[in-house]
Amino acid sequence: MAMPCPSCKNPLDLTLQFILDNPVSVCPHCKVVMNFETSNIATDTLRKGLRDMDNLKKKYSNIAKFS
């Protein structure tokens, strides 16, 4: 399910990776500015978790399908 804009409620189709790379974003519908900046500890932990998930997907890609 796509995260809705907190202002206009339209879906934003943002991924965690996009938010990490672009912590300040603008809604394409209503132009509200959203600030997702967080501490380096939280960002580093999330990046490590995403890397771990990718490694698991690669490890089991021959026996499982991931979406």
N, C-alpha and C positions, 0 to 999 in steps of 0.2 A: 504494500500500500504506500503510495507516495505521500510524503509529508506535505500538508497544506500550508499555504502562506498564512501566517498568523493574522494578517490584516484582511485580505480579500477571500481567503479560504480556497483559492484555486490550487490544484496540485503543482508542486514545484519540480518533481522528478530529480531531486538532489540525492547523490550518494554520499556515504560517509567519506569516501576518498575525495570527492569534489569539495566537501565542506572543510576537510583538512587542508587541501591545497588553496582554497579560497574562503577564508573564514568570514570575510565581509562580502555579502552578496546582495543583489537587488532583485526583487520580484519582477519578472517580465510582464506581469499583468497590471499591477497597481504601482510599481516603482518604489515600494517601501524598501528601506535599507535594513538588512538583517545582519547582526553581528554575532557570529558563532565562535569568537575567539575564546580560548581556554588556556589553562596553564600548560607549560611544556611537559609536565609529568603526565597529565591526562592525554595529551597529544601523542607523546612517545609510547605510552601504554597502548593506545588504540592502534597506532601504526604497527607495533609489535604483534598485536592480536590479528590484524589483517594479514601480516606476513605469515604468521603461523597457520592461518586458515588457508592461504594460498599453497603453502607447503603441504598441508594435508590433502588438499584437492589434487595436487600433482602426484603425491604418493599413492593415492587410491584411484587415480583416473582410469586405470585399466579394469577396475572391478565395480566402480560406482559412477553414477552420473550426477553432476552438480549443476544447479541452475543459477 
